[in-house]
Each structure stands twice: as C-alpha cells, then as structure tokens.
Amino acid sequence: MRTSRTVPLVATALLALAASGPQAAGAVPRELHCGYRTHARVPGAQFQQRACLDDLTTAGLAGTPHTDTADQAGLTAIGTRNPSGVPGVQIDGYFEDDSHTNKTHGWDHDAQFVIRLPDRWNGGLVVTASPGNRRQYATDAAISDRVLALGYAYAATDKGNTGPDFYRDGARPGDAVAEWNARTTQLTRAARRAVAQGYGSAPRRTYMTGISNAGYLTRRQLENHPELYDGGVDWEGALWTASGPSLLTSLPTAVAHGQGTADADDMYAAGFARGSEFLWPYHQKAYWGLTQKVYRAEFDPAYDPGCPGASAGSTTQEILAPCASDASYDYGARPASVHRAVARVALTGHLGKPLITLQGDLDTLLPISTDAVAYARMVEGRGRGRLHRTYTIRGGTHTDGLYDTYRDRLRPILPCYRDAFDTLIGWVESGTKPPADRTVGRPAGGDVVNSCSVRTS
C-alpha cells in the first residue's frame, strides 16, 4: 500500500501504462504491480477481499482459493492452450442475499463474484456469469484467461443461486432465473465503478459474454440494458420464450425417448439434429432428465410437486434421474400462469447493441434449430438483424469436453469463440463488419483444439 502522498503519482503512472496496451514490451515495473488497485472497492458488496497476485490466470491460481478448477470440468478440451503470467489484483466477495447454495470459500452465501484487474489494462471490461448452475470461477479457463491476457478487466457472478436445487430460491415460479438477470446487472454496474476506482478511469468499453445460461444472460442484457455494454458474444445461450420454443418444449421428448415412448422421428421433430444420435446415450444419462425436471420445477412446480420436490436428489444417481412424469409434459397445454412465469425472463430479440451468437450443429442439450436459429428469427422480426450474427459450428456440441471422446466427429467451440470475440472487437471498435451468418466447417486437419476462424466457412 502507498501513502496518500504517493497514490496520485502511482495512479498517474498506471494510467500511462494502461494506455500502452497489453502488448507493450517488458515486465510491469515492480512498484506498479497491483499499485493503487489494491484500494479498489466493489460498491454495494456485503463482503469483499482483495489480493495482489503474480498471475491471475488459471495456471497461476490452480490449487489456490482464487479459482476452482473442479467447477470448470468438461467446458474445455484436453490440449487447449491458455495464456498465463498476467499479474494484478483479484477481488472476491458477495452481495447481500438470503440464499445459501454457494459454499465456495466456506462463505455459505450466494451472489458471490470475482473481479480481476490486470496490471496492464487496455481500458476494457468483460462481464460474464456462470454457465449451467455452476459458480463464479467456472469459466476461468474458457474466458477469463484470454481476456485478461488481452488486457481486459474481468468480472463474473454465480448468478445468485447455484447447484441442482437452484429452483428453490425465491418465493414464486421464475424467481431464481429472474435473479440471474438482476445479479448480472448488479455486478456490471459495480464492476464498472470498481474498475474506475482501481485505474482512475472508467472503462472505455464493456462487453458481456457467456456460455449456455450465461449466453442467455448475454442476450437478455443486450436487450434490456444496452446502456451498460458495447456488445457481446453469446456461446450457445439458452432460449426462453413464453410461447416456445425453449428447453421445456424439446426436453420432454428426450425424456420420453429415454423411457422408450418416443422414437428417433419424434426426436427430430422436437429439434434434435440428425447425425447427433451417437451423443444421445450420454445426454440421456447426464443431462436430459436433470435439466428438464429442475427447470420445470422452476417455472411449473405444480405439475408434479413430488418430483423433484424439495431437492433434486442427495446422490448423483438421484440428481441425474428424470421425473417419470416429464415424459408426457406438454408446455403448450399448461396453465397461463406457467407461461407468465416464463414471460418474466423471456427473450424478445430486441437487441440494443451488437451480438455474435455461436452454437454447434450437434448441440444435444439445446438443439440449434430451436435455439440459435429461432433466436436469429426473433432478432430479424424485431428489425435488429443489422446488430446480430449467428455462426453455426459444424461438429460442435454443448460441452467441449466431449471432443476428447469423439475426436473423429466433434470439434471444440472455444477457438471459434475466441475468434468471434476478436471479430466483435473489430466490429465495435474499428467498424469492421463481421461476415454474414454462416456455418464454420470442421477442418480436416490442423490443430482443431486451438484454431478456428468464424470468418471462413
């Protein structure tokens, strides 16, 4: 820590350093490492703690309390190359909340967040949220490492509730997912102010991005709070619409298929891609039943109060097991109150800032035909197509980790996501229009784990 007399000098030096960009040669002078950023505070946080670290990336944080590599499982392929050696300040903490699903740090407190302030700052901020029902460190390897190396400050939230019992948070149907949106907005506003305090200057650019549920939040934030962001990248975001489609209109067929009451033609009619059949057994075991029952419990708890009930399960087998009743779930026939619950968090397609969407054509949890393709139609219908691009990743599926099992049939989406982020930056900051919607082919050779261009088909 510096005395009050030296703080202005250090802050001035830091701003000069930031202006040089993340690619400036040479190591950060020791006297500027962390510097005045150790004084940065997150406004509104109920608790926060700061640490000056020699490396904010996963390589430097693995095995420390500053990340959780176990919560990142399955999101990246083996062989993924990540940058490292990004010194700076990390702020961990939580906002006031009355739920307790997140046990990280032993805090037993939800609404946890992480903010990272690299020594070499490019003037930007990247905000994200946890995919699925994971926690705030889930996308450290997939997103944080690279944006930090590019010089961006980084902020992530646990969305206010985590784990398979997330649907128990709140007093009425839809409350838990509604909180995801509120927590993302809350963190963005707080992170922008923390960045301004840490560097002495507000971020020039703020980008929203995320995977799966956080992809949904990216869409929702750019629709409802475009004033906070300059653009976003949505990686396979979940689609919620009051009248469908959504996972509640496709997954019941998948549950029925697992019970032998739906055939392949039923699956295709529900949106699942031809050619994805080899992925069905895994998803039947690990995803379909769990996902359908917990989201149906979130929006329609009266359908089957006994399953999942007060908990999705106490063992892995119980958690992953479907509710038998979900095989015949018909969202369209459910009461208007259920549709109103979904409408509270629904997407509209009314984008306010540029967005790039990516999804794999073999996504077997959220079929692309009822997700990214449907969302693109919504955006066009709102007259916002000029702000949106959709890139279909041939051979991509919902989790990159499955590439390691099916190397001959799948490809990781992460390298395409990284190129899409660079494409967004060029679009927003240089006016370089991205290519039209396209399918990014699966390359016949080369380093498919670490290379991709969304600008070539």
C-alpha positions in Angstrom: 0.0 0.0 0.0 1.1 3.6 -0.7 0.7 6.6 1.4 -1.8 9.2 0.4 1.0 11.4 -0.9 2.2 8.8 -3.4 -1.1 7.5 -4.6 -1.7 10.2 -7.2 1.8 9.5 -8.7 1.2 5.8 -8.8 -2.2 6.3 -10.3 -0.8 8.6 -13.0 1.9 6.0 -13.9 -0.7 3.3 -14.0 -2.8 5.2 -16.5 0.2 5.8 -18.7 0.9 2.1 -18.5 -2.7 1.2 -19.4 -2.5 3.5 -22.4 0.4 1.4 -23.8 -1.9 -1.6 -24.0 -1.5 -5.2 -23.1 1.1 -5.9 -25.8 3.6 -3.4 -24.5 7.0 -4.9 -24.2 8.7 -5.6 -20.9 7.6 -6.6 -17.5 5.5 -4.4 -15.3 7.8 -2.4 -13.0 7.6 -3.9 -9.5 6.5 -0.6 -8.0 3.5 -0.7 -10.3 2.5 -4.3 -9.7 -1.0 -4.0 -8.2 -0.3 -0.4 -7.1 -3.3 1.7 -6.3 -5.7 -1.1 -7.5 -5.4 -2.6 -4.0 -7.6 0.2 -2.9 -10.4 -0.7 -5.4 -13.7 -1.5 -3.8 -16.9 -3.1 -5.1 -19.8 -0.7 -4.3 -22.8 -2.5 -2.7 -20.8 -5.6 -1.7 -21.7 -7.0 1.7 -18.2 -8.6 1.9 -15.1 -8.3 -0.3 -11.4 -9.2 0.0 -8.5 -8.2 -2.3 -5.3 -10.0 -3.2 -2.3 -8.8 -5.1 -1.3 -11.8 -7.3 1.6 -12.6 -9.6 -0.7 -14.4 -12.0 -4.5 -14.0 -12.4 -4.8 -16.9 -14.9 -5.7 -20.5 -14.2 -2.1 -21.6 -14.5 -1.2 -19.3 -11.6 -4.3 -19.8 -9.5 -4.8 -23.6 -9.7 -4.7 -25.1 -6.3 -5.3 -21.8 -4.6 -8.6 -20.4 -3.1 -8.7 -17.9 -6.0 -10.2 -20.3 -8.5 -12.0 -23.7 -8.7 -10.7 -26.0 -11.4 -13.2 -28.7 -10.5 -16.1 -26.4 -11.4 -14.6 -26.0 -14.8 -14.8 -29.7 -15.7 -16.0 -30.5 -19.2 -16.0 -27.0 -20.5 -12.7 -27.2 -22.4 -11.0 -29.9 -24.4 -7.7 -31.5 -23.4 -4.9 -29.7 -25.2 -6.4 -26.3 -25.0 -3.7 -23.7 -24.8 -4.2 -20.8 -22.5 -2.1 -17.7 -21.8 -0.6 -17.2 -18.4 1.6 -14.7 -16.5 -0.9 -11.9 -16.0 -0.2 -10.1 -12.7 -2.8 -8.0 -11.0 -5.5 -7.7 -8.3 -8.3 -10.1 -7.6 -11.4 -9.1 -5.6 -13.6 -11.9 -4.3 -16.8 -11.2 -2.4 -20.6 -11.3 -2.3 -23.6 -9.1 -2.4 -26.4 -9.3 0.2 -28.6 -12.4 -0.4 -30.7 -14.7 1.7 -29.9 -18.0 -0.1 -27.0 -20.3 0.6 -26.4 -22.7 -2.3 -22.8 -21.5 -2.9 -20.4 -23.0 -0.4 -17.2 -21.5 -2.0 -14.7 -20.2 0.5 -16.9 -21.6 3.2 -19.0 -18.5 3.0 -22.2 -20.4 2.6 -23.6 -17.4 0.8 -25.0 -16.7 -2.7 -24.4 -13.7 -5.0 -20.7 -14.4 -5.0 -18.5 -12.7 -7.6 -14.9 -12.4 -8.7 -13.3 -9.3 -10.3 -9.8 -9.3 -11.8 -7.8 -6.1 -12.5 -4.6 -6.9 -14.6 -1.6 -4.6 -14.2 -1.6 -4.0 -17.9 -5.1 -2.7 -18.7 -6.4 -1.9 -22.2 -9.3 0.2 -20.9 -11.9 -2.5 -21.3 -14.1 -4.7 -19.1 -15.5 -8.2 -19.8 -18.5 -9.4 -17.7 -19.9 -12.9 -17.6 -21.8 -15.3 -15.4 -21.6 -19.0 -14.6 -22.9 -21.5 -17.2 -25.4 -24.1 -16.1 -25.7 -23.8 -12.4 -22.0 -23.6 -11.7 -20.2 -20.9 -9.7 -18.2 -17.8 -10.4 -14.9 -19.4 -11.3 -16.5 -21.8 -13.9 -15.2 -20.0 -17.0 -11.8 -19.0 -15.7 -10.1 -21.2 -18.3 -12.6 -20.8 -21.1 -13.0 -17.0 -20.9 -11.0 -15.2 -18.1 -7.5 -16.3 -19.0 -7.6 -15.0 -22.6 -9.4 -11.7 -22.0 -7.0 -10.9 -19.1 -4.1 -11.6 -21.4 -5.6 -9.2 -23.9 -5.7 -6.5 -21.1 -9.3 -6.5 -20.1 -10.6 -6.4 -16.6 -12.9 -9.3 -15.9 -15.9 -9.8 -13.7 -18.1 -12.9 -13.1 -21.1 -13.8 -10.9 -22.6 -17.0 -9.6 -26.0 -15.6 -10.7 -27.4 -15.6 -7.2 -28.1 -19.3 -6.9 -26.2 -22.5 -7.8 -26.4 -26.3 -8.0 -29.3 -28.6 -8.9 -31.5 -27.2 -6.2 -31.3 -23.6 -7.6 -35.1 -23.6 -8.3 -35.8 -23.5 -4.5 -34.5 -19.9 -4.4 -37.4 -17.4 -4.5 -41.0 -17.2 -3.5 -42.7 -17.7 -6.8 -42.1 -19.5 -10.1 -39.4 -17.9 -12.2 -37.8 -16.0 -9.2 -34.5 -17.9 -9.4 -33.9 -17.2 -13.1 -35.1 -13.6 -12.7 -32.4 -13.2 -10.0 -29.8 -14.3 -12.6 -30.6 -11.2 -14.6 -30.6 -8.9 -11.6 -27.3 -10.2 -10.3 -25.6 -9.8 -13.7 -26.8 -6.2 -14.0 -25.8 -5.5 -10.4 -22.3 -6.9 -11.0 -21.8 -5.0 -14.2 -22.6 -1.7 -12.6 -20.5 -2.4 -9.6 -17.5 -3.7 -11.6 -17.5 -0.6 -13.8 -17.2 1.5 -10.7 -14.6 -0.7 -9.2 -12.6 -0.6 -12.4 -12.8 3.2 -12.5 -11.6 3.4 -8.9 -8.8 0.9 -9.5 -7.4 2.5 -12.6 -8.5 6.1 -12.1 -10.6 5.9 -15.3 -13.9 4.4 -16.2 -13.8 1.5 -18.8 -13.9 2.8 -22.4 -15.6 -0.5 -23.5 -17.7 -3.0 -21.6 -18.6 -6.4 -23.2 -21.0 -9.1 -22.0 -20.4 -12.7 -22.8 -21.1 -16.2 -21.6 -21.8 -19.9 -22.2 -25.2 -21.6 -22.1 -27.2 -19.9 -19.3 -24.7 -17.1 -19.4 -25.2 -16.9 -23.2 -28.9 -16.4 -22.4 -27.9 -13.6 -20.0 -25.8 -12.0 -22.7 -28.8 -11.8 -25.0 -31.0 -10.6 -22.2 -28.6 -7.9 -21.0 -28.1 -6.5 -24.5 -31.9 -6.5 -24.9 -32.7 -4.8 -21.6 -29.6 -2.9 -20.5 -27.8 -1.9 -23.7 -26.6 1.3 -22.0 -24.2 -0.8 -19.9 -22.5 -2.6 -22.8 -20.8 -2.1 -26.1 -21.5 -5.6 -27.5 -21.5 -9.2 -26.6 -20.7 -12.8 -27.6 -23.3 -15.4 -26.9 -22.0 -19.0 -26.8 -25.0 -21.4 -27.1 -27.3 -19.3 -24.9 -30.5 -21.0 -23.7 -33.6 -19.6 -25.3 -36.6 -18.7 -23.2 -39.8 -17.6 -24.8 -43.3 -17.5 -23.3 -44.9 -19.4 -26.1 -41.9 -21.6 -27.0 -39.5 -22.8 -28.1 -37.5 -23.4 -25.0 -35.9 -26.4 -23.4 -39.4 -27.2 -21.9 -40.7 -27.8 -25.4 -37.8 -30.1 -26.5 -36.5 -32.0 -23.5 -39.8 -33.8 -22.6 -39.4 -35.7 -25.9 -35.8 -36.6 -24.9 -37.0 -37.9 -21.6 -39.7 -39.9 -23.3 -37.0 -41.3 -25.7 -35.1 -42.5 -22.7 -38.2 -44.2 -21.4 -38.8 -45.9 -24.8 -42.0 -43.9 -25.5 -40.5 -41.7 -28.2 -38.6 -42.8 -31.3 -35.9 -41.1 -33.5 -38.5 -39.4 -35.7 -40.0 -37.8 -32.5 -36.6 -36.6 -31.6 -36.0 -35.0 -35.0 -39.4 -33.3 -34.8 -38.5 -31.9 -31.4 -35.4 -30.3 -32.9 -32.6 -32.7 -32.3 -30.2 -32.9 -35.2 -29.9 -35.8 -37.5 -26.3 -37.1 -37.0 -26.4 -36.4 -33.3 -27.6 -39.9 -32.4 -24.2 -41.0 -31.1 -24.5 -38.4 -28.4 -28.0 -39.4 -27.2 -27.0 -42.1 -24.7 -24.6 -39.8 -22.9 -27.1 -36.9 -22.7 -29.8 -39.3 -21.6 -27.6 -40.3 -18.7 -26.1 -36.9 -17.8 -28.3 -34.1 -18.9 -31.8 -34.6 -20.2 -33.7 -35.8 -17.1 -31.9 -33.5 -14.7 -32.3 -30.4 -16.9 -36.0 -30.9 -17.7 -37.0 -31.6 -14.1 -35.2 -28.7 -12.4 -36.3 -26.1 -14.9 -39.8 -27.4 -15.0 -39.8 -27.2 -11.2 -38.6 -23.6 -11.5 -41.4 -22.4 -13.8 -44.1 -25.0 -13.2 -43.8 -26.6 -9.7 -47.5 -27.5 -9.6 -47.1 -30.0 -12.5 -45.5 -32.7 -10.2 -45.0 -31.4 -6.7 -43.5 -34.8 -5.7 -40.7 -34.8 -8.2 -38.2 -33.3 -7.7 -39.9 -31.8 -4.7 -37.7 -30.1 -2.1 -34.5 -31.4 -3.7 -33.3 -32.7 -7.0 -31.6 -35.5 -5.1 -28.9 -36.3 -2.5 -26.8 -38.7 -4.6 -25.5 -38.3 -8.1 -27.9 -41.0 -9.3 -30.9 -39.3 -7.8 -29.9 -35.9 -9.1 -29.4 -37.1 -12.7 -32.6 -39.3 -12.7 -35.5 -37.9 -14.7 -39.0 -37.5 -13.3 -41.2 -40.1 -15.0 -44.0 -37.6 -15.3 -41.8 -35.3 -17.5 -42.0 -37.7 -20.5 -45.6 -36.5 -21.1 -45.0 -32.9 -20.1 -46.8 -30.6 -22.6 -45.7 -27.0 -22.1 -48.3 -25.7 -24.5 -51.1 -27.2 -22.5 -50.0 -25.8 -19.2 -51.9 -23.0 -17.4 -51.4 -19.4 -18.4 -49.7 -18.8 -15.0 -46.8 -21.1 -16.2 -46.4 -19.1 -19.4 -46.5 -15.9 -17.4 -43.7 -17.2 -15.2 -41.5 -17.8 -18.3 -42.5 -14.5 -19.8 -40.9 -12.7 -16.8 -37.5 -13.8 -18.1 -38.2 -14.3 -21.8 -36.1 -13.0 -24.6 -37.6 -10.7 -27.2 -34.9 -10.3 -29.9 -34.9 -6.5 -29.4 -31.2 -6.1 -29.3 -29.7 -2.8 -28.4 -26.0 -3.5 -29.1 -24.1 -5.8 -31.5 -24.2 -9.5 -30.6 -22.5 -12.5 -32.1 -24.1 -15.9 -31.4 -22.3 -19.2 -31.8 -23.7 -22.7 -31.4 -22.7 -26.2 -32.5 -24.9 -28.0 -35.0 -24.6 -31.1 -32.8 -25.8 -29.5 -29.6 -27.7 -32.2 -28.0 -28.9 -30.4 -24.9 -30.2 -27.2 -26.6 -30.9 -28.1 -30.2 -29.7 -25.4 -32.5 -32.9 -25.4 -34.6 -35.0 -24.5 -31.5 -32.3 -22.2 -30.1 -29.8 -20.1 -32.0 -31.8 -20.4 -35.3 -35.0 -19.5 -33.5 -33.4 -16.5 -31.8 -32.0 -15.2 -35.0 -35.5 -15.2 -36.4 -36.7 -13.3 -33.4 -34.0 -10.6 -33.9 -34.9 -10.3 -37.6 -38.5 -10.0 -36.7 -37.7 -7.1 -34.4 -35.8 -5.3 -37.2 -32.5 -5.7 -35.4 -30.7 -8.1 -37.8 -28.0 -5.5 -38.5 -26.9 -5.9 -34.9 -26.7 -9.7 -34.9 -24.6 -12.5 -36.5 -25.1 -16.3 -36.0 -22.3 -18.7 -36.7 -23.0 -22.4 -36.7 -20.0 -24.5 -35.7 -20.1 -27.8 -37.6 -19.3 -30.7 -35.3 -19.7 -28.5 -32.2 -21.8 -29.7 -29.2 -22.8 -28.3 -25.9 -19.7 -29.1 -23.9 -16.2 -29.0 -25.5 -15.0 -31.8 -23.2 -16.9 -34.3 -25.3 -14.5 -33.7 -28.1 -11.9 -35.8 -26.2 -14.3 -38.8 -26.5 -15.4 -38.3 -30.1 -12.4 -36.7 -31.8 -13.4 -38.1 -35.2 -16.9 -36.5 -35.1 -16.7 -33.4 -32.9 -14.7 -30.2 -32.7 -14.3 -27.7 -29.7 -16.2 -24.4 -30.0 -13.7 -22.5 -27.7 -11.3 -21.5 -30.5 -14.2 -20.3 -32.6 -15.5 -18.4 -29.6 -12.1 -16.6 -29.2 -12.1 -15.6 -32.9 -15.7 -14.4 -32.6 -14.7 -12.2 -29.6 -11.9 -10.7 -31.7 -14.4 -10.2 -34.6 -16.8 -8.4 -32.2 -14.0 -6.1 -31.1 -13.2 -5.2 -34.7 -16.9 -4.7 -35.3 -17.4 -2.4 -32.3 -14.1 -0.5 -32.1 -13.0 -0.3 -35.8 -16.3 -0.6 -37.6 -15.2 -3.8 -39.4 -18.4 -5.5 -40.2 -18.4 -9.2 -39.5 -19.3 -11.7 -42.2 -22.9 -12.7 -42.7 -24.4 -15.6 -40.8 -22.6 -18.8 -41.8 -21.6 -22.3 -41.0 -18.0 -22.7 -39.9 -16.8 -26.0 -41.3 -15.0 -28.7 -39.3 -11.4 -28.7 -40.6 -9.9 -31.9 -42.0 -6.6 -31.4 -40.2 -4.6 -29.0 -38.2 -4.9 -28.0 -34.5 -8.7 -28.1 -34.2 -8.4 -27.6 -30.4 -6.7 -24.2 -30.7 -7.5 -22.8 -34.1 -10.7 -21.6 -35.8 -11.9 -18.6 -37.9 -15.5 -17.6 -38.0 -14.7 -15.5 -41.0 -14.3 -18.5 -43.2 -16.9 -21.2 -43.9 
